[in-house]
Amino acid sequence: MILKVSQVVGPDLATRNGCDNLFKQIQQIQDVKVTLDFSGISSISRSFAHEYFVKKNMSIKTVSETHVPLSVKQMLEFVKKKPSKKKPVESNKLKSVTIP
């Protein structure tokens, strides 16, 4: 099954909510394999791209992409490679607080 992303979300992939809506549509499709057609997409935000990978990894469907514009491909690759910015907490900088 091929699903045209621009018809579900629009030409600008900007919000996590938009990505949620896309995956709600994907879950309603009977096929186990879904190909997302990214033709007609003008832009993608970092938050949409991040949510896309989270939802794709959690999905029970096999999701693939086709006709991905270069700018979208670059953002998806950037987010895919970007490590999380979790920093370890240094125990010597912790202060205890007593709440009465």
Summary of the structure (lengths in Angstrom):
residues: 100
radius of gyration: 18.1
end to end distance: 60.5
largest distance: 60.8
contacts: 240
relative contact order: 0.19
helix: 45%
strand: 17%
